[in-house]
Amino acid sequence: MRVFVILVIVFGLLLTGCANQGAPAPTGHPPTDSAYIENKGSDTIVNLALAWAENYQKLHPQTRISVTGGGSGTGITALINGTVDIANASRGMKAEERDTLIAKGNDPQEYIIARDAIAIIVNPANPVDQLTLAQLSAIYRGDITNWSELGGEDREIVRLSRETNSGTHVYFLESVVRMGNSDDKTIFSANTLLLPSSEGIISEVKENPNAIGYDSLGYVTDEVKLIAVSSLQNPDEFILPSIATVNNNTYLISRNLYMYTANPPTGAEKDYLDWILSPQAQEIARGLGFIPVIIDEVSP
Amino acid sequence: MNAPKRREDPVINAVIRISGYSSILFVLLILFFLLREGLPALASTPLKDLLGTRWYPIEGYFGILPLILGSLLITIVATLIALPFGIGAAVYLSEVAPSWIREVLKPLIEILAGIPSVVLGFIGILVFAPFLRKFLDIPTGLTAFTGAVLLALISIPTIVSVAEDALNTVPNSYRQASLALGATRWQTIWDVTLPAAKSGVLTAVMLGIGRSLGETMAVMMVTGNAPVMPLQLNSIFRPIRTMTATIASEMGEVASGSQHYQVLFLIGIVLFLLSLSINIGASIVSTKARKRSERLLS
């Protein structure tokens, strides 16, 4: 019995300890000023969103922003379920997602917050330097299976892709595998490896000379080789991805990055989204390898 | 019996009884939840689609066959690898090793059991997969075999510690009788000790299979997750996709109640039924074994 009583006391102490920690620490600000923004979604955007959140919180110490990844679909689902304030997405919101939000009585808002190039990467030991969009599509459809068909060594091609919950996956399917043709119902070859993270793709490509992968330009390291890609219109002109070639629209595989709110934002949320579109925040995006949206004001 | 009845006895009894019943309750609740979320998939998706060979849910391909075969393939291969090592290590620890070696090895194996599978997954990606690719000259090291080896590593500690406990419960008189009849040490282990501990050893193996079937993280990291039908001879050295990895990587994205969500829960039901049938099979075999040994001993 005595042990039981002691346990109760210890447990009670633990509980009160938790309560003390959980209570807001006393600060100089009145509690009405403080705001909390929950931000979740695309893994492509997560580093950028973190950098923005850090910088914004330095300027506005009363606002707390929590940033998590998980994929564009995950973020939008969380927005629909009402568990986040701002969803990050590397693809546009689908019609059925928008309809679900509206059916729940919301008025979803879309912000284009930066642009991003999808780089095609191979192992540095791979002699192939350039591919046409049609060749890329044939590789991922499974029509081309050996590097020798592309002027490389006699090696089986190992196709790498992000998982299907990634906005990058959906974008790549629509604009590369299907080459922008919305009537085309082709899907990835079944033996495409679906890796759960950007890092997984980079580490397999840098280790394996058979592999080809795609990833956001901001994540590409020096240990892998970028492939120059040509458009359907100019199949002889091969372009490497960079901020300049995305801005002058010569590098094809680039897209908009989005943030979504369930309703027109107010207060701290609105202030944060306005700040993200400011030249200062867009310069942070450029520093991380993304392409700023307000080109006229930021570019020299 | 004559001891004074203490006041806390009824309380403690109730607490213990509730703990006992709660596990039944939890299993039933989980089963109910799985069925409620997963069975509608059979209504919303034609059986012909579910038994298709292509899994690409964002475009409406819901064939779960490659996932079931993928899980079965790596579980079987992992068990084939883990069985000789696991039972061998248990026999060594219990029957052969001097006591000081046992004192050192047993805690080490228990530490091995405590390594998080994500850590083994990292080792698999960074060390084992590249090695396997070069050693076997295969296109990529992210294969079913890589996953199976990691699963074997994960399940061996479970098999060893449960099987060793089972061997330890075999009365010493059995061994002495066998040796006295002129059997060698090996004959004693193989024909007397192991058969006597059969039901415990079988439980160990079944627990190991259960761990392999249910393991998610390490498998997701090293098998490449390509939903291929593993029907060729070389399929074991090609990427595959398991049921657990599919549920883990896709559940976060789906809208609750959608067709994709229901099919993912249906996969959960399939997994549940598989491990249930393994457990039932194990208990049938072990009760049979017990009856036979009881007959022999009586």
Chai-1 contact restraints between the chains, C-beta under 6 A:
chainA,res_idxA,chainB,res_idxB,connection_type,confidence,min_distance_angstrom,max_distance_angstrom,comment,restraint_id
A,M1,B,E8,contact,1.0,0.0,6.0,A-B,restraint_1
A,G70,B,G252,contact,1.0,0.0,6.0,A-B,restraint_2
A,G71,B,E253,contact,1.0,0.0,6.0,A-B,restraint_3
A,G73,B,E253,contact,1.0,0.0,6.0,A-B,restraint_4
A,T74,B,G252,contact,1.0,0.0,6.0,A-B,restraint_5
A,T74,B,E253,contact,1.0,0.0,6.0,A-B,restraint_6
A,T77,B,A255,contact,1.0,0.0,6.0,A-B,restraint_7
A,E156,B,P139,contact,1.0,0.0,6.0,A-B,restraint_8
A,V158,B,P139,contact,1.0,0.0,6.0,A-B,restraint_9
A,V158,B,T140,contact,1.0,0.0,6.0,A-B,restraint_10
A,E163,B,S249,contact,1.0,0.0,6.0,A-B,restraint_11
A,T164,B,I58,contact,1.0,0.0,6.0,A-B,restraint_12
A,N165,B,E253,contact,1.0,0.0,6.0,A-B,restraint_13
A,I187,B,Y56,contact,1.0,0.0,6.0,A-B,restraint_14
A,I187,B,E59,contact,1.0,0.0,6.0,A-B,restraint_15
A,A190,B,P227,contact,1.0,0.0,6.0,A-B,restraint_16
A,A190,B,V228,contact,1.0,0.0,6.0,A-B,restraint_17
A,N191,B,A226,contact,1.0,0.0,6.0,A-B,restraint_18
A,N191,B,V228,contact,1.0,0.0,6.0,A-B,restraint_19
A,T192,B,A226,contact,1.0,0.0,6.0,A-B,restraint_20
A,L193,B,G224,contact,1.0,0.0,6.0,A-B,restraint_21
A,L193,B,A226,contact,1.0,0.0,6.0,A-B,restraint_22
A,L193,B,P239,contact,1.0,0.0,6.0,A-B,restraint_23
A,L194,B,N225,contact,1.0,0.0,6.0,A-B,restraint_24
A,P196,B,M220,contact,1.0,0.0,6.0,A-B,restraint_25
A,P196,B,S249,contact,1.0,0.0,6.0,A-B,restraint_26
A,E207,B,P130,contact,1.0,0.0,6.0,A-B,restraint_27
A,N208,B,T140,contact,1.0,0.0,6.0,A-B,restraint_28
A,N210,B,P139,contact,1.0,0.0,6.0,A-B,restraint_29
